[in-house]
Amino acid sequence: MIYGVKSTVKKLFLYMLCCVLIFQLWYFNSGKNEIYYIPLQYIAIKLLLIFQKNKETVILPGSCAFEIAAFVKYFIMPVSFIFIDSYPIMIGSDPNEDSFSLAIFLTLYEMLLIYLCRYLYIRKHSSSIVSLNRNLSKDSKRIFIQNYSVWFLFLFCIFTLLLVISPKLVFSDFYLLNDKGENSSKMIPFFSIIGGWWKYLFYIVMINFLGYRYSAKHEKKYFCLAILLFLFSTYLILGTSRWAIIFHFVVTFYLFRIIFNRTLVKKLLVFVPLFVCLFFLITIYKFQNDLGSDYSLINFADLFVSQLQDYFSGPSLIGHAIDMGHKYNITFETCWNDFVGAIPLLSKTVDQMNRTNILFNQYVISPDTEWFTQIIPATGLGYIYFGSMFAPIFTVVFNILGLHFDYKLLNTSNLFVKYVLIYCSLWGGLSICFNTQIPFGNVVVYIFPLYLFYRLFSKLTIKLA
């Protein structure tokens, strides 16, 4: 709708998807064929939006992330069941039949509300895009941060403190996890968060510095140094989180398009295969525990297809959430614990075991489980608290906030602020895949403090001047 792709290509693509779906509906036999209402509605919505005239060709990172996630969740996930023998349930048993049917309805309801709200928001704000882009200042004092000596001194002090406490707070292990499965976040939680702040701050300050030097001299060596910085920072954030790697690449590519010559930036595309390989290597590493001695490429593919709904909040998980809501007496205190429990220091004031994600894992796995890795879908959580009518409230609110940050991104020329806004827009755009705790926790714990640091040093810069 706003990404500059030819509408004719989009129509042909959607018509092709229709053919695939019709083929699957014809040959696939399952007791849960109502799952195919989801891709049918998705195609119908996309066809309707294509015929809406919109002159905008602005690429918004959070919106692009949303469209990719929506395509996987609302089309790829249900259609991919043709490759497996039955409807995939990876954890626990099948949800109640009525709960599953309600989950299908809530997924359709969620999709409809999100696209409707996004359409209304874009229609209201799209007229401001052109004027915002034309008015962006090219003044380096507005694009880049100032007073680098203060920033460098601050980063060096924090770096030294972290090294003294533990090198693992800064540098990742060469292996993703050691034999005991320990990492720095379990060892020193508070300083691990500070280490996360340092990694983000180090990267954005150095990118600002190299961009500032490039804008003054236009020498390719600064672009080469920026690529080396990008690779080094990738090593710093390397872990079992695939989202961290994807976000890092997206944010870097977006910022490089602003700072450097676009011909040079296109060379970054050579790193796409590298990041795809990293993504699948980490995926394979995580799946090894599930497959055990039965590991093979075919089993891996089956497991990957089966876990699509686990990663993209599929109907089965929503059905489990509905059943859980009927079994447990979940009150406002649990909701309060969900949000407050994601904030450092304040998290100690709440009962961590009385959180919906803990209860959800205890319900689908076992009451005695010590693994709490499976997330409860935000729409399922909305159903538990507010009923069917307001079940998608969390996904809709987070998604519109992500879209709002996308448009705020166009209203600033400052590179540091853009960095913060891109991360916020990405978490908002991908909120349809998560629960409330993941986007809220990451923004509050890691992203929002970066903006506070920026405001603090902006004031400090003025005083020093």
C-alpha positions in Angstrom: 0.0 0.0 0.0 2.8 2.4 0.7 5.9 0.6 -0.5 6.2 1.7 -4.2 5.7 -1.8 -5.6 3.8 -1.9 -8.8 0.2 -2.8 -8.2 0.1 -5.0 -11.2 2.8 -7.2 -9.8 1.0 -7.3 -6.5 -2.2 -8.4 -8.2 -0.5 -11.2 -10.1 1.2 -12.4 -6.9 -2.1 -12.5 -5.0 -3.9 -14.3 -7.8 -1.1 -16.9 -7.7 -1.7 -17.2 -4.0 -5.4 -17.8 -4.7 -4.5 -20.7 -7.1 -2.3 -22.2 -4.4 -5.0 -21.9 -1.8 -7.7 -23.4 -4.1 -5.3 -26.3 -4.9 -4.8 -27.0 -1.2 -8.5 -26.7 -0.4 -9.3 -29.3 -3.1 -6.7 -31.9 -2.0 -6.2 -31.4 1.7 -8.4 -33.4 4.0 -8.5 -32.4 7.6 -11.0 -32.1 10.4 -10.0 -28.4 10.8 -10.5 -27.0 7.3 -11.9 -23.8 8.9 -8.2 -22.8 9.2 -8.4 -21.8 5.5 -10.8 -18.9 6.2 -7.6 -17.1 7.4 -5.7 -17.0 4.1 -9.0 -16.4 2.2 -9.7 -13.3 4.2 -6.0 -12.2 4.0 -6.1 -12.3 0.2 -9.5 -10.5 0.1 -8.1 -7.7 2.3 -4.9 -7.4 0.2 -6.9 -7.2 -3.1 -9.2 -4.5 -1.6 -6.2 -2.5 -0.5 -4.5 -2.7 -3.9 -7.3 -0.9 -5.6 -7.0 1.9 -3.1 -5.1 4.8 -4.8 -2.1 5.9 -2.8 0.8 7.9 -4.3 3.2 7.2 -1.4 6.4 5.3 -2.1 8.0 5.7 1.3 9.6 2.6 2.8 8.7 2.4 6.5 10.6 -0.3 8.3 8.0 -1.2 10.9 5.3 -1.4 8.2 7.5 -3.7 6.0 8.1 -5.9 9.0 4.4 -6.1 9.7 3.6 -7.0 6.1 6.1 -9.8 6.1 4.9 -11.2 9.5 1.3 -10.9 8.4 2.0 -12.8 5.2 3.6 -15.6 7.1 1.0 -15.7 9.9 -2.1 -15.2 7.8 -1.1 -17.1 4.6 2.1 -19.2 4.8 1.3 -20.8 8.2 -2.2 -22.2 7.3 -1.3 -23.1 3.7 1.9 -24.8 4.8 -0.1 -27.6 6.4 -0.2 -29.3 3.0 3.3 -30.5 3.6 2.5 -32.4 6.8 0.1 -35.2 7.6 -2.1 -33.4 10.1 -2.7 -30.1 11.9 0.5 -29.4 13.9 0.3 -29.3 17.7 3.8 -29.0 19.0 3.1 -28.5 22.7 0.5 -30.1 24.9 -2.6 -31.7 23.5 -5.1 -30.4 21.0 -7.2 -27.4 22.3 -10.8 -27.9 22.8 -12.7 -28.0 19.5 -14.9 -25.1 20.4 -11.9 -23.1 21.6 -10.1 -23.8 18.4 -13.1 -22.6 16.3 -13.2 -19.5 18.5 -9.4 -19.0 18.0 -10.0 -19.0 14.2 -12.7 -16.4 14.6 -10.4 -14.2 16.9 -7.6 -14.5 14.3 -9.9 -13.3 11.6 -11.2 -10.6 13.8 -7.6 -9.5 14.7 -6.6 -9.4 11.1 -9.6 -7.3 10.1 -9.2 -4.8 12.9 -5.5 -4.3 12.4 -5.8 -3.7 8.7 -8.8 -1.4 9.2 -7.0 0.7 11.8 -3.8 0.8 9.7 -5.8 2.0 6.7 -7.5 4.7 8.7 -4.3 5.9 10.2 -2.4 6.0 6.9 -5.3 7.7 5.2 -5.2 10.4 7.9 -1.4 10.9 8.0 -0.2 10.1 4.5 -0.7 13.7 3.2 2.1 14.8 5.6 4.8 12.6 4.2 5.9 14.7 1.2 6.1 17.9 3.2 8.1 16.2 6.0 10.6 14.8 3.5 11.1 18.1 1.8 11.7 19.9 5.1 14.3 17.6 6.5 17.4 19.6 7.2 20.7 18.7 5.7 22.6 20.5 8.5 25.0 18.0 10.1 24.3 19.5 13.6 20.7 18.3 13.2 21.5 14.9 11.6 24.4 13.8 13.8 25.0 13.9 17.6 27.5 16.5 18.8 30.3 16.5 21.4 31.8 13.1 20.6 34.5 13.5 23.3 31.8 13.3 26.0 30.2 10.3 24.4 33.5 8.5 24.0 34.5 9.1 27.6 31.2 7.8 28.8 31.4 4.7 26.7 35.0 4.0 27.8 34.1 4.3 31.5 31.1 1.9 31.2 33.2 -0.5 29.0 35.9 -0.6 31.7 33.4 -1.2 34.5 31.8 -4.1 32.6 35.1 -5.7 31.8 36.1 -5.6 35.5 32.8 -7.2 36.5 32.8 -9.9 33.7 34.0 -9.8 30.1 30.9 -11.8 29.2 28.8 -8.7 29.8 30.4 -7.2 26.7 31.8 -10.0 24.5 29.8 -13.0 23.5 31.1 -16.5 23.9 32.4 -18.0 20.7 29.8 -20.7 21.3 26.2 -19.7 21.6 25.9 -21.4 25.0 28.3 -23.2 27.2 27.8 -26.7 28.3 25.8 -25.7 31.4 23.6 -23.3 29.4 24.7 -20.3 31.4 25.0 -16.8 30.1 25.7 -13.4 31.4 22.1 -12.5 31.9 21.7 -15.3 34.5 25.0 -14.4 36.1 24.6 -10.7 36.7 21.1 -9.6 35.5 21.3 -5.8 36.2 24.8 -5.4 34.7 23.8 -7.6 31.8 21.1 -4.9 31.0 23.8 -2.2 31.3 25.9 -4.3 28.9 23.0 -4.3 26.4 22.8 -0.5 26.7 26.5 -0.2 26.1 26.3 -2.3 22.9 23.5 -0.2 21.5 25.1 3.1 22.5 28.5 2.1 21.2 27.1 1.2 17.8 24.9 4.2 17.2 27.6 6.7 18.5 30.2 5.2 16.2 27.8 5.2 13.3 27.1 8.9 14.0 30.8 9.6 14.1 31.6 7.8 10.8 28.6 9.4 9.2 29.7 12.8 10.3 33.2 12.3 8.9 31.9 10.9 5.7 29.5 13.9 5.2 32.6 16.2 5.6 35.1 14.4 3.3 33.0 11.9 1.3 35.8 9.3 1.5 35.0 5.6 1.0 37.2 4.6 3.9 34.5 5.7 6.3 32.1 3.5 4.6 34.5 0.6 4.9 35.0 1.3 8.6 31.2 1.4 9.0 31.0 -2.1 7.5 33.7 -3.4 9.9 31.8 -1.7 12.7 28.6 -3.4 11.6 30.3 -6.8 11.6 31.9 -6.3 15.0 28.6 -5.1 16.5 26.9 -8.2 15.0 29.4 -10.3 17.0 28.6 -8.4 20.1 24.9 -9.1 19.9 25.3 -12.7 18.6 23.3 -15.2 20.6 20.3 -17.4 20.3 18.0 -14.5 19.5 17.3 -14.4 15.8 15.2 -11.3 16.1 18.3 -9.4 17.4 20.2 -10.3 14.2 17.4 -9.4 11.9 16.7 -6.1 13.7 20.3 -5.2 13.6 20.6 -5.7 9.9 17.4 -3.8 9.1 18.3 -0.9 11.2 21.8 -0.7 9.8 20.6 -0.9 6.2 18.1 1.9 6.8 20.6 4.2 8.5 23.3 3.5 5.8 20.9 4.6 3.1 20.6 8.0 4.9 24.4 8.4 5.6 26.2 7.0 2.6 26.0 7.0 -1.1 23.2 4.6 -2.2 25.5 2.9 -4.7 27.8 2.0 -1.8 25.0 0.9 0.4 23.8 -1.6 -2.2 27.0 -3.5 -1.5 25.6 -4.3 1.9 23.2 -6.7 0.2 26.1 -9.2 -0.1 25.7 -9.7 3.7 22.1 -11.0 3.2 23.2 -14.6 2.6 25.4 -14.4 5.6 22.5 -13.3 7.9 20.2 -15.9 6.3 22.8 -18.6 7.1 23.2 -17.3 10.7 19.4 -17.4 11.1 19.2 -21.0 10.0 22.2 -22.1 11.9 20.7 -20.7 15.1 17.4 -22.4 14.2 19.1 -25.7 13.6 20.9 -25.3 16.9 17.6 -24.7 18.7 15.9 -27.6 17.0 18.6 -30.1 17.9 17.1 -30.6 21.4 13.7 -31.2 19.9 14.8 -33.7 17.3 17.5 -35.5 19.3 18.8 -38.6 17.5 16.1 -38.3 14.8 17.6 -35.2 13.3 17.5 -35.1 9.5 16.7 -32.5 6.9 13.2 -33.9 6.4 12.5 -34.0 10.1 13.9 -30.5 10.4 11.5 -29.2 7.6 8.5 -30.9 9.3 9.4 -29.4 12.6 10.0 -26.0 11.1 6.5 -26.0 9.4 5.0 -27.3 12.6 6.5 -24.5 14.7 5.4 -21.7 12.5 2.3 -21.3 14.6 4.4 -21.3 17.7 6.5 -18.5 16.4 3.7 -16.5 14.8 1.0 -17.0 17.5 -1.2 -19.5 15.5 -4.8 -20.5 16.3 -3.7 -23.5 18.3 -1.9 -21.3 20.8 -4.9 -19.0 21.0 -7.1 -22.0 21.6 -4.8 -23.1 24.4 -5.0 -19.6 25.9 -8.8 -19.7 25.7 -8.8 -23.0 27.6 -6.3 -21.7 30.1 -8.5 -18.7 30.8 -11.4 -21.0 31.6 -9.3 -23.1 33.9 -7.4 -20.5 35.9 -8.9 -17.5 37.8 -6.7 -14.8 36.2 -7.2 -11.3 37.8 -6.0 -7.8 37.2 -3.0 -8.6 39.5 -1.7 -11.0 36.9 -2.0 -8.4 34.2 -0.2 -5.9 36.4 2.6 -8.5 37.0 2.9 -9.0 33.3 3.9 -5.4 32.6 5.7 -4.5 35.8 7.5 -7.8 35.8 9.2 -6.9 32.6 10.9 -3.8 34.1 14.2 -4.2 36.0 14.2 -3.5 39.7 10.4 -3.1 39.7 10.1 -6.8 38.7 11.2 -7.8 42.2 8.1 -6.2 43.7 5.7 -8.6 41.9 5.1 -12.4 42.0 6.9 -13.7 39.0 5.1 -17.0 39.1 1.7 -15.2 38.8 2.2 -14.0 35.2 0.2 -15.2 32.3 3.2 -16.6 30.4 4.2 -18.7 33.4 0.6 -20.0 33.8 0.4 -20.6 30.1 3.5 -22.9 30.0 2.3 -24.7 33.1 -1.0 -25.3 31.4 0.2 -26.5 28.0 3.3 -28.4 29.3 2.8 -29.4 32.9 2.3 -27.8 36.3 5.8 -28.7 37.3 7.6 -27.5 34.3 10.7 -25.3 34.6 10.6 -24.3 31.0 8.7 -21.1 30.2 9.8 -20.5 26.6 6.4 -20.7 24.9 4.7 -17.4 24.7 1.0 -16.8 25.1 -0.4 -14.9 22.1 -1.4 -11.3 22.7 -4.9 -12.0 21.2 -5.4 -14.9 23.6 -4.3 -12.7 26.4 -6.8 -10.1 25.4 -9.6 -12.7 25.3 -8.7 -13.7 28.9 -8.9 -10.1 30.2 -11.6 -8.5 28.0 -13.6 -11.2 26.3 -14.1 -11.9 22.6 -15.1 -8.3 21.6 -11.8 -6.7 22.8 -9.6 -9.8 22.4 -7.3 -8.1 19.7 -6.8 -4.9 21.7 -3.2 -5.6 22.6 -2.1 -6.5 19.0 -4.1 -3.6 17.5 -2.6 -1.0 20.0 1.0 -2.2 19.7 0.6 -2.3 15.9 -0.7 1.2 15.6 2.0 2.4 17.9 4.5 0.8 15.6 2.9 2.6 12.6 3.0 5.9 14.6 6.7 5.5 15.2 7.1 4.8 11.5 5.6 8.2 10.7 7.6 9.9 13.5 10.6 8.5 11.8 9.9 10.7 8.8 9.6 13.8 11.1 13.1 13.8 12.4 16.5 14.1 10.7 18.5 13.2 13.8 20.2 9.8 13.3 20.2 8.8 17.0 16.5 9.5 17.3 15.9 7.5 14.1 17.8 4.6 15.5 15.4 4.5 18.5 12.3 5.0 16.5 13.2 2.2 14.0 13.5 -0.3 16.8 10.2 0.8 18.3 8.5 0.6 14.9 9.9 -2.9 14.3 8.6 -4.2 17.7 5.2 -2.7 17.0 5.0 -4.1 13.5 5.9 -7.6 14.7 3.6 -7.5 17.7 1.2 -9.9 16.0 3.8 -12.6 16.6 4.4 -11.9 20.3 2.7 -11.4 23.6 2.5 -8.1 25.5 5.7 -8.7 27.5 8.2 -9.0 24.6 7.7 -5.7 22.7 6.9 -3.8 25.9 9.9 -5.2 27.8 12.4 -4.7 25.0 11.3 -1.1 24.4 11.2 -0.1 28.0 14.3 -2.0 29.1 16.7 -1.4 26.2 15.3 1.1 23.6 13.7 3.9 25.7 16.8 4.3 27.9 18.8 5.1 24.8 16.6 8.0 24.1 17.0 9.2 27.8 20.8 9.0 27.3 20.5 11.0 24.2 18.5 13.7 25.9 20.9 13.8 28.9 23.9 14.3 26.7 22.1 16.8 24.5 21.6 18.9 27.6 25.2 18.3 28.7 26.5 19.4 25.3 24.7 22.7 25.5 26.1 23.3 29.0 29.7 22.5 27.8 29.3 24.8 24.8 
